[in-house]
Amino acid sequence: MKFLDVSKAYFERFGRPMIEESFPELIGHYAAGMVGRGSECFGYDDRVSVDHDVEPGFCIWLTDDVFEECGDVLEEAYERLPSEFMGIRLLDKSMHTDRRRGVFGISSFYSEIIGYPDVPNDSLIWSSIPQYALAEATNGSLFIDTNGEFTRIRNGLLNYYPSDVVYAKLSKCFITMAQSGQYNFERCIKHGENGAAVLALDTFVREGIRAAFLMNRRYCPYYKWAMRGLSEIPGMNTLYQALDYLLTGSNEGSGLIRKISAIEKVSQMFISWSRERGLSESNSDYLEQHAYQIKEKISDRKLKSLNIFEA
């Protein structure tokens, strides 16, 4: 059973009764669920996941005024809930682990994850928030929301980046892919700089994954789940296989030739998708030209004035 299901069962068994019986004044003033950092919030947990930082529990979110009034008392009650449930028990945590379960003020919860307490109302703020942070802020499951404030922010983030921010981030992905993959990878090999070649490939793949998520209006998760997340996007199987080969195939002999071919294949896929979506009209086979065409679509002056690498 996935931890999200365990968490919901734990809430229904212990959390909801705790609130309704001991804090009836909070009925109509709280939200609860499992959202945030950790493989379990993405549904990616498995047997290996329970060896660290996984515990029976859930999150309770309160508006700032309610949190100020009774957050500490509610947290004390939460800490008294059973430490073991359905075979999962509270383990000793690393001292560097952030608190992921318990009672939170809504504003502080979102500020901790995305660096902003609400749905951003400015393109530059939106642009400053990485995809992985927004993926963490919108993943998981909301069990109950009795006043709607948590849902309001969650839905606002799920509506995705404004179009101008997508253009800015996508143009950055394309120009970085052009430089790292189409240009520098083979040159690094010819220079005998194999480590640099691997870094070039890594950069190309990372930016390709981010670009794929942007074009599908999804937030790319933290790097160790990015490939898995890509595999779950409909129509991305060919791209997934090509990027996976670039990461795992040999850089020697015929492997090098295949990798150069795979880089061009991936590049042409993105160029084709850009043309189909009306993002670029360039006939160039080089992604950099398409990057600048996409950047020209930005209407927000402040965002457009940024260097193409700053989004």
GIPEWO-V683762 format. One record per residue. N is the residue number from 0. RES is the residue in one small letter. D_CENTER is the distance of its C-alpha to the mean C-alpha in whole Angstrom. Layout:
n	res	d_center
N	RES	D_CENTER
N	RES	D_CENTER
This chain:
n	res	d_center
0	m	23
1	k	20
2	f	19
3	l	18
4	d	21
5	v	23
6	s	21
7	k	22
8	a	26
9	y	26
10	f	25
11	e	28
12	r	30
13	f	30
14	g	28
15	r	29
16	p	33
17	m	32
18	i	31
19	e	34
20	e	37
21	s	36
22	f	34
23	p	35
24	e	35
25	l	31
26	i	32
27	g	30
28	h	28
29	y	25
30	a	22
31	a	21
32	g	18
33	m	15
34	v	12
35	g	10
36	r	10
37	g	11
38	s	11
39	e	14
40	c	11
41	f	10
42	g	13
43	y	13
44	d	16
45	d	19
46	r	22
47	v	21
48	s	19
49	v	21
50	d	23
51	h	21
52	d	19
53	v	19
54	e	22
55	p	23
56	g	22
57	f	20
58	c	19
59	i	22
60	w	21
61	l	24
62	t	24
63	d	25
64	d	29
65	v	29
66	f	27
67	e	30
68	e	32
69	c	32
70	g	28
71	d	30
72	v	32
73	l	30
74	e	28
75	e	31
76	a	32
77	y	28
78	e	29
79	r	32
80	l	30
81	p	31
82	s	29
83	e	29
84	f	29
85	m	29
86	g	29
87	i	26
88	r	27
89	l	26
90	l	26
91	d	27
92	k	24
93	s	23
94	m	24
95	h	21
96	t	19
97	d	17
98	r	19
99	r	16
100	r	19
101	g	22
102	v	23
103	f	21
104	g	22
105	i	19
106	s	19
107	s	19
108	f	16
109	y	14
110	s	15
111	e	14
112	i	11
113	i	10
114	g	14
115	y	16
116	p	17
117	d	17
118	v	16
119	p	17
120	n	20
121	d	20
122	s	18
123	l	18
124	i	16
125	w	14
126	s	14
127	s	14
128	i	10
129	p	8
130	q	5
131	y	3
132	a	5
133	l	5
134	a	3
135	e	5
136	a	8
137	t	8
138	n	8
139	g	12
140	s	15
141	l	17
142	f	21
143	i	23
144	d	23
145	t	26
146	n	26
147	g	23
148	e	22
149	f	19
150	t	18
151	r	19
152	i	16
153	r	14
154	n	15
155	g	15
156	l	12
157	l	11
158	n	14
159	y	12
160	y	12
161	p	16
162	s	18
163	d	19
164	v	16
165	v	15
166	y	18
167	a	18
168	k	14
169	l	16
170	s	19
171	k	17
172	c	16
173	f	19
174	i	21
175	t	20
176	m	20
177	a	23
178	q	24
179	s	23
180	g	23
181	q	26
182	y	28
183	n	28
184	f	27
185	e	31
186	r	32
187	c	31
188	i	32
189	k	36
190	h	36
191	g	35
192	e	32
193	n	30
194	g	28
195	a	27
196	a	27
197	v	24
198	l	22
199	a	22
200	l	21
201	d	18
202	t	17
203	f	18
204	v	16
205	r	13
206	e	14
207	g	15
208	i	11
209	r	10
210	a	13
211	a	13
212	f	9
213	l	11
214	m	14
215	n	13
216	r	12
217	r	8
218	y	5
219	c	4
220	p	3
221	y	6
222	y	9
223	k	11
224	w	9
225	a	8
226	m	12
227	r	12
228	g	9
229	l	11
230	s	14
231	e	14
232	i	14
233	p	17
234	g	19
235	m	17
236	n	19
237	t	22
238	l	19
239	y	17
240	q	21
241	a	22
242	l	19
243	d	19
244	y	23
245	l	22
246	l	21
247	t	23
248	g	26
249	s	29
250	n	30
251	e	34
252	g	36
253	s	35
254	g	32
255	l	31
256	i	33
257	r	30
258	k	27
259	i	29
260	s	29
261	a	26
262	i	24
263	e	27
264	k	26
265	v	22
266	s	23
267	q	25
268	m	23
269	f	21
270	i	24
271	s	25
272	w	22
273	s	22
274	r	26
275	e	26
276	r	23
277	g	26
278	l	24
279	s	26
280	e	30
281	s	30
282	n	32
283	s	31
284	d	30
285	y	28
286	l	24
287	e	25
288	q	28
289	h	25
290	a	23
291	y	25
292	q	26
293	i	23
294	k	23
295	e	26
296	k	25
297	i	23
298	s	25
299	d	24
300	r	27
301	k	25
302	l	22
303	k	24
304	s	26
305	l	23
306	n	24
307	i	22
308	f	20
309	e	19
310	a	16
